[in-house]
Structures are given as structure tokens and as C-alpha cells.
Amino acid sequence: MNDQQPLENIAPNRGTRAWRFAAAMLGPILALLCVIAFFAVADAVFADGTFWTFRNMRTVSVQTCVVAVAALGMTMVIVSGGIDLSAGTALALCATVLALGLREDVAFYCWQGDNFAGASRKLADAQDQLADASLKAAASPETASEKDALINIVAQRRETLLQIMVAKIETARRAEEKAASPALKKRRRAELQALEKKQVQLNDANFHLDDNRRWLSGVANAPATASLALLLGLLTGVLAGVVNGLLVSSLRVAPFIITLGAMTIYLGLGNLISGNVPVQPALDQIPHWLGDITRNSPDALWFGFPYGVWLVLVLAIGLALVLKYSVFGRHVFAIGSNEATARLCGIQISHVKIGVYGLSGLFLGVAGAYQFSRLSVGNPTSGLGLELRVIAAVVIGGASLNGGRGSVLGTLTGAAIMAVIASGCTQLGLENPIQDIILGGIIISAVTVDQIRQRRQEAS
């Protein structure tokens, strides 16, 4: 009898744990289905019934991507018992770095030491100064020496721009020869012809560069610029994450305080490198594949959705496998459950935290690329407030702010719930403040449920 008693107790415990696991996994999905059903019925009764259409669901999935990717990284942070309030501004900083790399043609700049846009601006400024000096020289012969000096400067800058243009033409010619498809070859040929036309204009001594926007149109970046700019954006995210991890692990200050300060730092860095204005590359400088990440046009869809949506799923699966089956993933959950016990078990707490924040930063870099794909601009202030939605997606998905619990599926579901609410309110004609009130109520409810669950587990 005594030998049998433990077996009788084990079975109910296993059943209870299995039920709790199923409830934790299925709860957010059931909540998502309920939200979808509510807005579908409300839209059918009070609006035009377009909510429950494949087109709208595709739009919702695209709108979910930025928050979903950033929330994947935040899942690791929260599971480890941390928080990252700098996620929004760090994400915007990554998008700004990416946009700046495209606008300044970073690969060509590294190769030539200057770029087409920069050399054009310098020539236009010198020509304007020369025009002013010519007027002064006509009225006062004493200023003729200033005019002569500016003539030499204009000539030097014209020669520099011509050298850059020759290099651009050679690059465009090679790109045309290597073009694989007829459509791409046609586009490369158009870029080459535009450059050759500008070269003829620039060789005219009387040519004055006064319409800079029109002058820059039709000039594509070097082929490697897009990849390099994207890499810089991703590295910016990783660096921001590693800095957060180092500060949290070394200063032993609450992550809330550390990342609150980092939020302002990353906002300031973004404004510093952008000159306090949004960074907007020319359309010719944005590669099609980068714009296609979130584009809903028929030529950018794969199995009915933009390939950026599928990339989110790939990232989610990869992260789920890491958290479930890797030693690193087990250490993340162990630290979040009980950091003191994890330290006694020999886990390198500081190394794991730096890895968690660094990997989360990588996801922020990817989210920054998504944001740039949607907006075609890098704006350092566009991430303000976004960190709250990222954290909300993780919490609504069933993660505990106390650490030790969270799932990738729950995070994606939480992000989808917020996107569905936003879309449903828009379909019903509800204003943004109503959406914020609804979302705030859901967040409070999710945290309350988590706290009740936590107290019950501690009591048992």
C-alpha cells in the first residue's frame, strides 16, 4: 500500500501539469479566435462586412510583423526575468541607420571615399557661392580674387563628381551585363542611360546644378550597398542589445532603470546621426527586395502573403527550437525561474543575460528593416511608444513578467490580437483613443490573470 501511494499521487500531478501547459498554450489562441469572431460579427452588423476577408487578414498580418519580430526578442528577455524599455527607440535607430546607409550609398562611399549625392551637394553649394561672388565682383572689383578662388573650387568639385560618375557608369554597365532576368536587365539599362545623360550635362561648362532632387533621380546605389546597409542596421540592433546586457549584468541595477535610460540614449543617437530629420533615401536607392518584405502588391506575394510574413514564421520556429532544445534556452528559463538557484547550478548568469539581450537586439534590427520597408524612411522618433506594444504582445501571449514562463506561439498570438483589435476598430470607425483603451484593458487583464496564477502556484 505504501509503495502504491506515490504512484497514485504522481498521476494527478502529471495530469495537472499537462492541463496547465495546454491551458497556457491554447488560452491566447482561444482569445484570438474570440476577438476575431467578435469583430467579424460587429463588422457584419454595423459596418460593410470587409473585416472577414482574405485581403483584410493579409493586411493585418503585415501590420503585425514589426511588433511580432521585436516581440520575439522580447520574449527571451521577459522569460529570463528582464525587461527592455529601449526596444522602440533601438528599433527606430536600426531603421535610421539602414536608411542612412541607403541614402549615402554606403558601399560606394567606402570604395570611393565619397558618393554621388554628397559630391553633387558640394558642387551645387560651390556653384551657388560662385554666383553670389560674381554679383559682388561686378559691384566691387576688390572681390574678384574671391571669385577666382571659387572658380577653381567649382572646377575641382566638378572633376570629383565626374570621376564618381565614371565609376558609377562602369558599375552600372557591369550590373547590366550580370542581370539575370529581362526585366532586371531593362532596369539596369535605364539606370546606365540616365547616368550617361547626366555625364553629358556635367561636361557642359555652363551647366548649373540647381534641381538636386531631379538630378539625383535615376541614380541607383552600388549593388552591395543594400546588403551592407541592412547589415549595419542589424549590427546596430545587436550592439544596442549587447550594451543593455552588459549594463544589466555588470551594474546589477534593475533592467527597468537601465533600459529606461538606454531608451533616451538611442533616441538621441538616432537624432544625432539623422540631423533631427527623417532620413529618406530616393526611390531609386531602395532595392525592390527590401520594399517587397511588406508590400501587398500581387507581384510581391508568395502563397497569398508577402514573404516578410513567412520570414516572421521562420524566425519564430527557429527561436522556439532554440528555447526548447538548446542548453542556452534551458538556461534562459532557469534564470527567469530562480536566478539564485541557477547561479548555484553553475550557470554563467552574466553571459546568458548578455546573450539574451544581444539576440533580442538582433530581432530589433530585423524589426527595424520591416519598419523601413513599410515607411521607406528612417525616423528616430517613430519607435516612441512601440516598446509598450512589444511588451504587451508578450504579456498577452501568456508570458510572466516575473520571468520563467513564456512561449513563441503565445507571443505571436498576442501580437496578432493587438493587430486584429486595431483593424476591427478601424473597420467599425472607432477612433484611436478607443483602441488604446481596449488594448490597455486587455493588458491589465492579462497581467492580473498572470498574478492570480502565480499566487496559486506559490500556494500549492
C-alpha positions, 0 to 999 in steps of 0.5 A: 500500500505504501509503495502504491501511494506515490504512484497514485499521487504522481498521476494527478500531478502529471495530469495537472501539469499537462492541463496547465501547459495546454491551458497556457498554450491554447488560452491566447489562441482561444482569445484570438479566435474570440476577438476575431469572431467578435469583430467579424460579427460587429463588422457584419452588423454595423459596418460593410462586412470587409473585416472577414476577408482574405485581403483584410487578414493579409493586411493585418498580418503585415501590420503585425510583423514589426511588433511580432519580430521585436516581440520575439526578442522580447520574449527571451528577455521577459522569460529570463526575468528582464525587461527592455524599455529601449526596444522602440527607440533601438528599433527606430535607430536600426531603421535610421541607420539602414536608411542612412546607409541607403541614402549615402550609398554606403558601399560606394562611399567606402570604395570611393571615399565619397558618393554621388549625392554628397559630391553633387551637394558640394558642387551645387553649394560651390556653384551657388557661392560662385554666383553670389561672388560674381554679383559682388565682383561686378559691384566691387572689383576688390572681390574678384580674387574671391571669385577666382578662388571659387572658380577653381573650387567649382572646377575641382568639385566638378572633376570629383563628381565626374570621376564618381560618375565614371565609376558609377557608369562602369558599375552600372554597365557591369550590373547590366551585363550580370542581370539575370532576368529581362526585366532586371536587365531593362532596369539596369539599362535605364539606370546606365542611360540616365547616368550617361545623360547626366555625364553629358550635362556635367561636361557642359561648362555652363551647366548649373546644378540647381534641381538636386532632387531631379538630378539625383533621380535615376541614380541607383546605389552600388549593388552591395550597398543594400546588403551592407546597409541592412547589415549595419542596421542589424549590427546596430540592433545587436550592439544596442542589445549587447550594451543593455546586457552588459549594463544589466549584468555588470551594474546589477541595477534593475533592467527597468532603470537601465533600459529606461535610460538606454531608451533616451540614449538611442533616441538621441543617437538616432537624432544625432546621426539623422540631423533631427530629420527623417532620413529618406533615401530616393526611390531609386536607392531602395532595392525592390527586395527590401520594399517587397518584405511588406508590400501587398502588391500581387507581384510581391506575394508568395502563397497569398502573403508577402514573404516578410510574413513567412520570414516572421514564421521562420524566425519564430520556429527557429527561436522556439527550437532554440528555447526548447532544445538548446542548453542556452534556452534551458538556461534562459528559463532557469534564470527567469525561474530562480536566478539564485538557484541557477547561479548555484547550478553553475550557470554563467548568469552574466553571459546568458543575460548578455546573450539574451539581450544581444539576440533580442537586439538582433530581432530589433534590427530585423524589426527595424528593416520591416519598419523601413520597408513599410515607411521607406524612411528612417525616423528616430522618433517613430519607435516612441511608444512601440516598446509598450506594444512589444511588451504587451504582445508578450504579456498577452501571449501568456508570458510572466513578467516575473520571468520563467514562463513564456512561449513563441506561439503565445507571443505571436498570438498576442501580437496578432490580437493587438493587430486584429483589435486595431483593424476591427476598430478601424473597420467599425470607425472607432477612433484611436483613443478607443483602441488604446483603451481596449488594448490597455484593458486587455493588458491589465487583464492579462497581467492580473490573470498572470498574478492570480496564477502565480499566487496559486502556484506559490500556494500549492 
